[in-house]
Each structure stands twice: as structure tokens, then as C-alpha cells.
Amino acid sequence: MAVSDHGRRPPLDVEQAAAYLSVTPRKMRRLREQRRIRTIKIGRDLRFDPDDLDEYLEQCREPAAEDWKWES
């Protein structure tokens, strides 16, 4: 993904964002409707900031076994 002159990655449309997250475009629209992911509205067009998609992925991350804290 190219970085623009102002140092940011360009926003992605629904299909591009879905491919980025390896989900369907329908799932992307559902995530937006549930307000689980931030979006950008440009007129009637829906866009996703790649940084927001990265943040969403981090929120979805589950800890590995060594990250768990076992209580005695």
C-alpha cells in the first residue's frame, strides 16, 4: 500500500478493507453498522482508514498461552 505525500496511507473502500481483513464486504458493512470499526463517509461513499483497521485487529487479538496469568 502506497503512502501519500502527506505520510498517510489512503483510505480503503469496502472491498479493499474487506480484503485487508480477510473478510467479506458484507462483514465489513456489519462491523460498521455495529459501530465496532470506525469509518469515513465521503458523500455516499464509505471508506476505512488503514490505521483504524490495524487498531481493530489489535483489539481482536487474543493472548497466547504464555501471556495468560494463572492464578493459584
MARBA-3410 file (N, C-alpha, C, O; in Angstrom, 1 decimal):
72
0.8,-1.2,0.0,0.0,0.0,0.0,0.9,1.2,0.0,1.8,1.4,0.8 ~ 0.7,2.1,-0.9,1.5,3.3,-1.1,1.2,4.3,0.0,0.0,4.4,0.5 ~ 2.2,5.1,0.4,2.0,6.2,1.3,1.9,7.5,0.5,2.8,7.7,-0.4 ~ 1.0,8.3,0.8,0.9,9.6,0.1,1.9,10.6,0.5,2.8,10.3,1.4 ~ 1.9,11.7,-0.2,2.9,12.8,0.1,2.8,13.3,1.5,3.8,13.8,2.1
1.6,13.2,2.1,1.4,13.7,3.4,1.7,12.7,4.5,1.4,12.9,5.7 ~ 2.2,11.5,4.1,2.7,10.5,5.0,1.6,9.5,5.5,1.9,8.7,6.4 ~ 0.4,9.6,4.9,-0.6,8.7,5.3,-1.0,7.7,4.2,-0.8,8.0,3.0 ~ -1.4,6.5,4.6,-1.9,5.6,3.6,-3.3,6.0,3.2,-4.1,6.5,4.1 ~ -3.7,5.9,1.9,-5.0,6.4,1.5,-6.1,5.5,2.1,-5.9,4.3,2.4
-7.3,6.1,2.3,-8.4,5.3,2.8,-8.8,4.2,1.8,-8.6,4.3,0.6 ~ -9.4,3.1,2.3,-9.8,2.0,1.5,-11.3,1.9,1.4,-12.1,2.3,2.3 ~ -11.8,1.5,0.2,-13.2,1.3,0.1,-13.6,-0.1,0.7,-12.8,-0.8,1.3 ~ -14.9,-0.4,0.7,-15.4,-1.6,1.4,-14.7,-2.8,1.0,-14.3,-3.7,1.8 ~ -14.6,-3.0,-0.4,-14.0,-4.2,-0.9,-12.5,-4.3,-0.5,-12.0,-5.4,-0.2
-11.8,-3.2,-0.6,-10.4,-3.2,-0.2,-10.2,-3.5,1.3,-9.3,-4.2,1.7 ~ -11.0,-2.9,2.1,-10.9,-3.1,3.5,-11.3,-4.5,3.9,-10.6,-5.1,4.7 ~ -12.2,-5.1,3.2,-12.6,-6.5,3.4,-11.4,-7.4,3.1,-11.1,-8.3,3.8 ~ -10.8,-7.1,2.0,-9.6,-7.9,1.6,-8.5,-7.8,2.6,-7.8,-8.7,2.9 ~ -8.3,-6.6,3.1,-7.2,-6.3,4.1,-7.4,-7.1,5.4,-6.5,-7.6,5.9
-8.7,-7.2,5.8,-9.0,-8.0,7.0,-9.3,-9.5,6.7,-9.6,-10.3,7.6 ~ -9.4,-9.9,5.4,-9.7,-11.2,5.0,-11.1,-11.6,5.4,-11.4,-12.7,6.0 ~ -12.0,-10.7,5.2,-13.5,-10.9,5.5,-14.2,-10.5,4.3,-13.7,-10.0,3.3 ~ -15.5,-10.7,4.3,-16.4,-10.4,3.1,-16.8,-8.9,3.2,-16.8,-8.3,4.3 ~ -17.1,-8.3,2.1,-17.6,-6.9,2.2,-18.9,-6.8,3.1,-19.1,-5.8,3.8
-19.7,-7.8,3.1,-20.9,-7.9,3.9,-20.5,-7.8,5.4,-21.1,-7.0,6.2 ~ -19.5,-8.5,5.8,-19.0,-8.4,7.2,-18.5,-7.0,7.5,-18.7,-6.6,8.6 ~ -17.8,-6.4,6.6,-17.3,-5.0,6.8,-18.5,-4.1,7.1,-18.4,-3.2,8.0 ~ -19.5,-4.2,6.3,-20.7,-3.4,6.5,-21.4,-3.6,7.8,-21.9,-2.7,8.5 ~ -21.4,-4.9,8.2,-22.0,-5.3,9.5,-21.1,-4.7,10.7,-21.7,-4.2,11.6
-19.8,-4.8,10.6,-18.9,-4.2,11.6,-19.2,-2.7,11.7,-19.2,-2.1,12.8 ~ -19.5,-2.0,10.6,-19.7,-0.6,10.6,-21.1,-0.3,11.3,-21.2,0.6,12.1 ~ -22.1,-1.1,10.9,-23.4,-0.9,11.5,-23.4,-1.2,13.0,-24.2,-0.5,13.7 ~ -22.6,-2.1,13.4,-22.5,-2.4,14.9,-21.6,-1.4,15.6,-21.4,-1.5,16.8 ~ -21.0,-0.5,14.8,-20.1,0.5,15.3,-18.9,-0.1,16.0,-18.4,0.4,17.0
-18.4,-1.2,15.5,-17.2,-1.9,16.0,-15.9,-1.4,15.3,-14.8,-1.7,15.8 ~ -16.1,-0.7,14.2,-15.0,-0.2,13.5,-15.3,1.2,12.9,-16.4,1.5,12.5 ~ -14.3,2.1,13.0,-14.5,3.5,12.5,-14.5,3.5,11.0,-13.8,2.8,10.3 ~ -15.3,4.5,10.5,-15.4,4.7,9.1,-15.4,6.2,8.7,-15.5,7.0,9.6 ~ -15.1,6.4,7.5,-15.1,7.8,6.9,-16.2,7.8,5.8,-16.2,7.0,5.0
-17.1,8.8,5.9,-18.1,9.0,4.9,-17.7,10.2,4.0,-17.4,11.3,4.5 ~ -17.6,9.9,2.7,-17.3,10.9,1.7,-18.5,10.9,0.8,-18.6,10.1,-0.1 ~ -19.4,11.9,1.1,-20.7,11.8,0.3,-21.4,10.6,0.7,-21.7,10.3,1.9 ~ -21.7,9.8,-0.3,-22.4,8.5,-0.1,-21.4,7.3,0.0,-21.8,6.2,0.3 ~ -20.1,7.6,-0.2,-19.1,6.6,-0.2,-18.6,6.3,1.2,-18.4,7.2,2.0
-18.3,5.1,1.4,-17.8,4.6,2.7,-16.3,4.3,2.6,-16.0,3.6,1.6 ~ -15.5,4.8,3.5,-14.1,4.5,3.4,-13.6,4.1,4.8,-14.2,4.4,5.8 ~ -12.5,3.3,4.8,-11.8,2.9,6.0,-10.4,3.3,6.1,-9.7,3.1,5.1 ~ -10.0,3.9,7.2,-8.6,4.3,7.3,-7.8,3.0,7.7,-8.1,2.3,8.6 ~ -6.7,2.7,7.0,-5.9,1.5,7.3,-5.4,1.5,8.7,-5.3,0.4,9.3
-5.1,2.6,9.3,-4.7,2.7,10.7,-5.8,2.2,11.6,-5.5,1.6,12.6 ~ -7.1,2.6,11.3,-8.2,2.1,12.1,-8.4,0.6,12.0,-8.7,-0.1,12.9 ~ -8.1,0.1,10.8,-8.2,-1.4,10.6,-7.1,-2.1,11.4,-7.4,-3.2,12.0 ~ -5.9,-1.5,11.4,-4.8,-2.1,12.3,-5.2,-2.1,13.7,-5.0,-3.1,14.5 ~ -5.8,-1.0,14.2,-6.3,-0.9,15.6,-7.4,-1.9,15.9,-7.3,-2.5,16.9
-8.3,-2.1,14.9,-9.3,-3.1,15.1,-8.7,-4.5,15.3,-9.1,-5.3,16.1 ~ -7.7,-4.8,14.4,-7.1,-6.1,14.5,-6.4,-6.3,15.9,-6.4,-7.4,16.4 ~ -5.8,-5.3,16.4,-5.1,-5.4,17.7,-6.2,-5.6,18.8,-5.9,-6.4,19.7 ~ -7.3,-5.0,18.7,-8.4,-5.2,19.7,-8.9,-6.7,19.6,-9.4,-7.2,20.6 ~ -8.8,-7.3,18.5,-9.3,-8.6,18.3,-8.3,-9.7,18.7,-8.7,-10.9,18.8
-7.1,-9.3,18.9,-6.0,-10.2,19.2,-6.3,-10.9,20.6,-6.6,-10.2,21.6 ~ -6.1,-12.2,20.6,-6.2,-13.0,21.9,-4.8,-13.3,22.4,-3.9,-13.5,21.6 ~ -4.7,-13.3,23.7,-3.3,-13.6,24.2,-2.9,-15.1,23.9,-3.8,-16.0,23.9 ~ -1.6,-15.3,23.7,-1.1,-16.6,23.6,-1.0,-17.2,25.0,-1.1,-16.6,26.0 ~ -0.8,-18.5,25.0,-0.8,-19.3,26.3,0.3,-18.7,27.3,0.0,-18.6,28.5
1.4,-18.2,26.8,2.4,-17.7,27.7,2.1,-16.3,28.2,2.7,-15.8,29.1 ~ 1.1,-15.6,27.6,0.6,-14.3,28.0,-0.4,-14.4,29.1,-0.7,-13.4,29.8 ~ -1.0,-15.6,29.3,-2.0,-15.8,30.4,-1.4,-15.7,31.7,-0.3,-16.2,31.9 ~ -2.1,-15.1,32.6,-1.6,-15.1,34.0,-2.5,-16.1,34.8,-3.7,-15.9,35.0 ~ -1.9,-17.2,35.3,-2.6,-18.2,36.0,-2.6,-17.8,37.5,-1.6,-17.4,38.1
-3.8,-17.9,38.1,-3.9,-17.6,39.5,-3.9,-18.9,40.3,-4.5,-19.9,39.9 ~ -3.2,-18.9,41.4,-3.1,-20.1,42.3,-4.1,-20.1,43.3,-4.2,-21.0,44.1
END
